């Protein structure tokens, strides 16, 4: 967005005839990535448009988040399970420290049966995503729990400019059908979307992933003055080929796509009802959103095979069912002066989770014994204030203060582990933005953030597995960050950003492979550098290059070492999108997922993973096109994920410390026919 677009954007925003998606389609004709000069508060914040999201080749819905520079999305189990996320020197497990929302509803699930911050994005329908907004670091007062590494927000469209019906088929049993459209309904618009999908993957035991998904939305008004009410429903089931030991593949006992426990897998359901309201005038703006989400998960895993129970095996179940309700409201005063402007926002965020989960030893998905089962009520309130002031043409500041209070109520099957806990903290933040000079801005960001720990850890007294005394964890764990950044659009068609950061945590959340859960660990410190660029080389050619490197270490001396297992170090993505004047278009994306330490002394490391995906589309006529997408085009035999821990295969006399990996899916093609109407 260049300066000449500003009058158009203002007119679009405040015109009573404007639609939200019309605004972005009218303004963003120059490229697929929004220019953030004069808008963003840091060098690492950005917005990815529907145009760029549509051009991406994503094997699974969660990979849409890889449009965030430096973010890697992976999988170590069956297709229906929540993805694995890596960002800024973190192995974020299934979402901890990456706050993710879809239409302002939180996706991270607190005190989850399998892992803190569980982020299941399989209900996401990419065709409805109008844009993806992202920020990194705890520099925004409006972001709370889980946002220290970053925050990603997917915004669905209120109405579609044209309906879409698509049918896709592919190798490894892939099938997908989608029907979506918007209809006039009274004074507003009714949007609907229905999706069905099946996928087996390349595994010896097919995933048999079955998904049914739907969205129904009624909206009136526009992006800045209007409201919407949305219902969503998602249901899925799958088999899982969990990570397998490298030793068994090397000696020929297992193939790369074999499973050890054929009964691993799960079922997931998600139902939600949400609403959002906006009102904007020249002087004030207000927004309110509210939601009720019902999630249910049945998950069966076996990571250690026969280590603990040679007779029955080590499969365990982690069921989780919950109802999450919440409210997010804010009010902003806009003040304009001769020398600048000032926006002051106050906001409140309420969330309550009513959770029932447990941990059971199972065999062939049948319960053998109970380790623990709990009823948890976790409630929180966050209030914040933030002021953004433009002091002159070349100086802006954003200052914020956030206060959070949590209450945990745990009712466990062991009375010793029942109880209540509470905690609160304050999180200040400050950003100073200098510029633009010659289309270049400089940023200084400093702020505090936090993540919540699992409620069960705040009241625990006895380890339910061993019966030994256990230490309670701190309910809310503080993070502290400092960042220097630079953003430039000085060269025509080229947008670049560079940031240097430091991020400290008072306690690191670590994934424990043989327990399938996370636990609080030592304090940590990360240094990192990130570079991102988008180049519109020609009207028909755009190039994206994202590079990131992080150094992550535990603080304090420990004989075992200071490396953080699984902490990502180097990441790179290079993408090319071609849209010539004609029926053909295409894109190609190269992704580098660098090696990582797997134990504290760095003596065991994962190998790097390199992926090449591509897409070719042919527009048959104005309303009909065909697309071919290819995944792992080089057919590399890489790992999607690696862990190092002890396991014992059936027949082995003793446990063996080994790398356990989940393979990247072999090369596959998908063919999709898309009809617009």
N, C-alpha and C positions, 0 to 999 in steps of 0.2 A: 504494500500500500504506500504509494508515494504521496507527497503533499497535495498533488492535484486531486487525489481521491477524497480528501477530507470533507469538502462541501458535499460530495455525493453521499459519504457515509453519514454525516449529520442529517442530511435531508432524508435519507432512508430510515434512520433510527427514529426520527420524530415525525415522519409522515404518517398520518392515520391510515394510509392505504398500503403500508409496507408489511410484508411478511418476513419472518426471521430468516428463512432460507433464501428469499429473494435478495435480502441485504447482502449476504455473503456472495451469492452468485453474481451480483452486479458489480461488487467492488473488487473481487479477487480474480479478474480476468487476466492479470499479468502473470500469475503463477499459482502454485498450489500450496505455498507456505506463506503465512501472514508475516509481513514485515513488522517487527515489534518496536522499532525506534519511536521514542516518545510515548510508548504505551507500557512496555514491560518494566518491572521493578528490579530485574536481575538479568544477567547474561544467559541464564539457563532456562528462562521461562519462554514458552512459545505456544502456538496454536496451529494445528494441522487441519487443513480443510477437507471437506468431503471429496474434493477432486483428487487430492493426494492419497487419501485413505482408499478410494476406489481403485487406484493404480497399484496398490500393494498386493503381493501374493502371500496370503496367510494360510498356513496349513490348518490352523485351528483359530477360533475367534479371539482367544487371548493374545495371539501374536499381533493383533491390531495395535497393541501398546508398544510394539517395537518401533513405531513411528516416533516415539520419544527418544531423542538421541542418547546413546549410551545404555539403553535398557535392553536386556536379553530376556526372552520368554522361552522356557523349556518345559519338558515333561519327563517324569521318571516312572510313569505308571500308565494305566489305561486312559483312553481319551476323555472320559467323563470327569476325571479327577482334576482338581484345581491345578493350574500351572505352577511351575517354579520360576521365580523372578530373580534377576541379578541387576544391580545398579549401584554405582558409586562405591565400589569396594565391598558391597554386601552380597552374600547369598541370602536373599530375602525369604528363603523357604517358600511358603505359599502366599506371601504377601506382606509379612511383617515389615513395617517401616516404609511401605509404599501405599499411601492412602489412595484408594481407587473408588470412584463414584460413577454411577450411570444414572443420568437424569436426576442428579443431586441425591440419590439414594446411596448409602454406604454399601460397598461390596465386601469389605473386610469384616470378618466375623470374629468377635471378641470371645476369649475363653472357649475356643473351639475344641472339639474332641480330638482332632488330629494335629492342630498347630495354631498358635496364636496368630490372629490376623488373616485367617483362611480366606482366600480371594478366588472364588469360582466365577469365571467370566464366560462359561459355556452357554449361558442364556443370551449372550450378546448377539444381536443381528446386525452385521456390519452395514447392510444397505440402509439402515435407519440412522446411522451415525452422521450427524450434520458436521461435527468437528470434534477434535480431541484437544483439550487444553491441558498443559502440563507445567509444573513448577518443580524445582529441586531445592532441597534445603529448607530449614525451618524459619523462613523469612516472612511468612504471611500469617497475620493474626487470625485469619479466617480458617486456616487449616489446623487441625488439632492432632488427635491420636494417629499414629502410624505414618506421619508425613515427614519425618526427619530426613529420609533419603530422597523422597519425592512425593508428588501428588499428581494423579492423572484423572481427568474428568471427561467422560464421554457424554456428549449432548445429543439426544435424539431430536429429529425434526418434528415439528408440530404438524406439518403437512408436506406431502410429497408433490413435486412439480408434475410428475407423471407416475402412473402406476407401473408396477414391475411384476412380471411373472418369469421365473427362471427354473430350469431343470438342468441338473448336472450329474454326470456319471464319471467314474474314474477307476483306476486300478485299485486293487486291494479292497474291493467291495464298496467303494465310495459311491453314495447316491445322495443327492440333496434336491429338494424342491422348495421354492419360496413364492408366495403370492402376497403382494402388498400394494395398497392404494389409499388415496384420500378421497372422501366424499363430502359434499356439502350437506350439512345437517343443521337445520334451523338457522340460527345466526352464526354458527361456527362450522367446524370441520371435524369429520370422523376419520381417523387413520386406523387401518388395521394391517396386521402382518401375520402370516401363518408360515411356519417353517417345519420341515421334517428332514431328518438326516440319518444316514447309516454309514458306518465305516468299520472295516475290519483291521486295517493296518497290515503291515507285512509279517505279522507275528505268526509263529507256528500254531499257537492257540489264538484264533481271531479275537479281536477286541469285541466284536459284535456291539459296537456302540450305537445305540438307538436314541434319537433325540426328537422330541416334539416340543414346539415352542410357539408362543403366540403373544401378540401385543394388540391392545385396543386402547385408542386415545381419542378423547374429545377435547377440542380446544376452541377458544374464542379470543379474538383480539390478535395481538402481535407480540413480538419478542419483549418489548418494553412496557406494553400496556395490554394485559390480557391474562388468561389463566388456562390451565389444562388439567385434566383428570385422566389417569392412565392405569390400566390393569395389565399385568403380565403374568404368564404361566409358562413353566418349563418343567419337563419331566424327562429323565434319562436313565439308562442302565448300561453297564459295560462289564466286560472281563478285563483283567489287568495282567500284563506281563511286567512285573516289577523289576527293579534292577537285579542283575545276576552277577556272580563272582567271576572275575577275569580268569582265575585259575582253571575253572571248568571249561571255558571256551578255548583256552590255550592247549589243554590236554585232550580236546575233542569230545569231552563228555557232553557239552552243550553247544548248540549252535547259537549265533548271535541273537536270533529272534526267538529262542526257546524260553519257556517258562519253567519254574521249579514247582510252584504250587498253582495248579490249574484252577483252583477255586477262588483265587484272589479277584477282586473286582468291587463293584458297588452300584448303588442307585442314588440318585439325587433328584430332589424336587425343590422348586422355588416358585412361590406365588406372592405377588405384591399388588398393592393399591396405593397410588400416590397422587399428589396434586401440587400444583405450583401456581402462584399468583404474583403478578408484577404490576406496579403502577409508577409512572415516571412523569414528572413535570420539569420545568426549567430549574426549580430550586431544590426539589427533593425527589428521592426515589425509594421505593420500598419493595421488598420481596419476601415471600413466605413460601416454604415448601414443607410438606408433611408426608409421612409414609408409614405403612404397615407391611412388613415382609415376613412371610412364613417360609423357613428353610427346613428341609429334612434330608439327612444323609445317612446311608448305611455303607460303611467302608470296611473292606476286609483286606489285610495286608500281611505279608510274611517276608521280612527282610533278613532274618537270620536262619530260617529253614528248620534246623533241628538242634539249635544250640542249647535252648533251655529245656525242651521236652522232646527227646528222641522218639518217644512213642507216638505222640499226637502231632508233633510238629509245632512250630512257633507262630502259626497264624493267629492274628488278633483282630478283633472288631473294635471300631471306634464310632459308634452311632452318635449322631448329634441331631437334635431337633429343637427349633427355637422359633420364637416370635419376636421380631425386632420392630419397635415403633420409635418414631422420632419426629422432631420439629426443628427447622432451621429458618430463622427469620433475621432480617437486617433492615436498617433504615439509614439512608445516606442524605446528608445535607450538602448541596453544591453551592459554593460561593465563588463569585467571579469579581476580580478587581482589575484595575488598569494595568497592573504589573504581572498578574498571574491568576491562579485559581487555587481553590482548596476544596477537597472533599473529606468529610468526616463521617465515618460509619460506625455504628454500634450494632452488635449482633448477639444472638443467643442461639445455642444449639443444645437440644435435649435428646437423649437416647436412652432407651431401656431395652434390655435383652432378658427374656425369660427362657432359660436354657435347660434342657435335660440331655445329658450325655454320659458316656461311660467308656470303660475299657474292659474287654472280655477276652479271655483265651478261647480260641475256636478251632474247630477242625472241620474242613469242608463247609464252612459258614455256619456250623452248629456250635452253640456255646458249650464249652467244656468246664470253664470256671469263670468267676467274676473277680477282676482285680479291683475295680471301683466303679461306682455309679453315683451321679451327683445331680442335684437340682440347684441351679445357679440363677440368681437374679442380680444383674449388673446394671447399675444406673449411673448416668453421668449428666453433668451440666457444664457447658462451656460458655462463657461470656467474653466478649472482646470489643475493643475499640481500636480504630485505626484512622490515622489522618494522612492524607496524601496532599502535599502542597507543592505547587509550582511557584518558586520564589522569583524566578526570572526566566528568560528564554533558555538559559543554559544550566539551571539548577532546580532539581526536584528532590523532595524527601518523602519517605513513607515511614511513619513511626506507629508501632502497634503494641498493644499489651493484651494478653490473653490470660484468663483465669479458668482453671478446670478443677472440678471436684467429682470424685468417684466414690461409689459405695458398692461393696461386694457382699453378697449374702449367699453362703454356700451351705447346702444341706446334703451331707454325704452319707453313704451307707455305713461309714465308720464314724461314730460320733466324735472321735478325737479330731477328725479333719473337718468338722463342721464349724461354722462361726461366721462372724462378720468382720469386715475390714473397711477402712476408708482412707482416702488420701486426697491431697490437693496440691496444686503448684501454680506458679505464675510464669508466664513465658513472654518476655519482652522481645521486640525486634526493631531494627532500624535499617533502612536502606537509603543511601545517598546516590543520586544519579546526576552526573555532570554531562551536559551536552543537550542536543547534538551539535557538534562542530563538524562540518563537511560530512554530514550523514553518519557520524560516529558518536557513540555514547560510552561513558565509563561508569562502572557500578562498584559500590562498596556495600556489602551486606553483612549484617551480624544479627544473630538471633538464637533463641532457645526453643527447643521443642521437647517432645517426649513420646514414649510409647507405653501403653499399659501392659502389665503382665497378666498371665492367666489367673483368673479369680481363685482357682483351686490352690495355686501356690501361695496366695496371701493368707490362707487359713490352715495350711497343712501342718500337721504335727508328727504323723507317722507315714513313712513310705509305704503305700498300700501293697507294694510288691514284695518288699523284704521285711516289713514290720519294724524297721529301724527308725530312730528319730530322724526327722527331716527339718531343715531350716526353712522358715518362711522367706518369701521374696518381697522386695519392695514393690508396692502396687503400681506406682508410676515412676518411670525411669527417665531422667532428664538427659537431653542432648544439647550440645552447644556447638555453634557453627560460625565460621567466618569465611567470607568469599570476596574475591576481587574479580571483576569481569569487564569485558569489552565487547561491544557489538558495533558492526559497521555495515553500511550499504553504500560506501563511497564509490565503489566500482559498479557501473551500470549492470544490472541484472544479477549481481552477486550479493548475497547476504551471508555474513560470517559472525560467529560469536566465539569467544574464548573465555574460560573461567578457571580460576585456581581456588581451591577450597580446602578447609580443614574442618573435620567433623569429629567431635568427641561424644562418647556415650558413657554414662556412669555404670552401665551393665550391658553386656552384649547378649543377645538372644542367639543361641546356637542350636542347630538341628542335631539330634542324637539318633544316629542311624538305626541302632538296634532297639530303640524304643518307639520310633516313629513319632517323635514329639520334639518340642523345643524346651530348653531350660536356660535359666538366667546364668550368665557367665561373668567373666572379668570385665573391667572397664576397657574401652578400646579407643583408638585414635586412627583417623584416616586422613591422608593427604591425597589430593587428586588434581588432575588437569583434564579439561574437556575442550574439544574443538568441534564446531559444527558449521557446516556451510551448505548453502543452497544456491545453485547457479542456473539461471535461465539463459542458457547459451544461445538459444534461438527461439523463435516463436513455437517451434515444434520439438525442442530438446531441452530437458532439464536434468541437472545432475545434483545428487546429494552425497555429501561426505561427512561422516561423523566418526570422531576418534575420541577415545577416553582411556585414561590410565589412572589407577588408584593404588596406593600403598596402605594396607590395613594391618595394624598390629594391636595386640593386647597390651595394656599398660600394667606396669608392675612386674617384678621378676618372678619367673616360674621355671623350674628345671626342665619342664616339658617343652618350653619354647614360647615364643611370642606371636607366631603366625596364627591367623584365624582360619580354621578349616573352611574351605569352600569360598573364601573371599575372592571375588573377581578382581583381576588385575587389568588386563588389556582387552579392549573391545573396539571393533571397527565395523563400519557399514559403508558400502559404496553402492549407490543406486542410480540407474539411468532410466528416464521415462521419455518415450518417443511418441509424439502425437502429430504426425504430418497431416497436411491438408489432403485428405483422402480417406478411404475406408479402413486402412490399416493403422494400428497403434500397438504399442508394446512397452514392456518394462523389464528390467533385469536388476537383481539385487544380490550383492555379495556380502556375506556376514562372517566376521571373524570373532570367535568366542575363545578368548585366550586361556592358557593354562592357569591352574589355581593350586595353592597348597592344600593338601588333604589332611595333614596332621600338623600339630603345633610346631614341630621342629623343622618343617619344610622338607623332610627327607623323602616324602612321597608326594608326587604332584600329578595332577591330571594332565592329559594331552590337550592340545588346542583342537577346536572344532571349526571347520570352514564349510559354509553352506552357500549354494548358488541356486536361487529361485528365479523363475521368469514367467512372463505372461505375454501372449499375443492375442489381439482382438481384431475381428473383421466386422465392420458395420455393413450388413447386407442391405438394409434400407434405413429410413429415418427411425423406425421403431424396432428393428430386429438386428441383433448382433450375435456372433458366436465367439467364445473365448476358449483358449487353451492355456492352462496353467501347469507349470512343471516345478517339481520340488526335488531338491538335492540332485540337480541336473548332472553334477560330476559323479554321482553315485558313490560318495565317500563313505568309508566305514568308520565314522567318528562316533563319539559318545555324545548323547544329549545331556548327560549328567554323570558325575563320578562321586562316589563316597569311599571312605576307607574305614573299615571296622572289622570286627571278628564275626565270623559265621561258621556254621558247620552243616555241610551237606549230608543227606542220608548216606550212611555207610562210612563217613569219616570218623576216625577214632577221637580226634581232638579238634577244638576250634582253630580256625586259621584266620590270621589278619590278612586282609586282601582288599584290593580295589573292587568295588561293586559298581556296575555301570548299566545305564539304559541306552540302547543304541539309537542313533539317528535313523529315522525311517529311510528305507532305500528309495531310489529314484522312482517317482510316480508321476503320472499325468492325469489331469482332470479336464473334461470337456463340458462347457456350459452354454446353453442357449438362453438368451435373455430377450424377452419381449416387453417393450414399453407400450403403454396405452393411456 
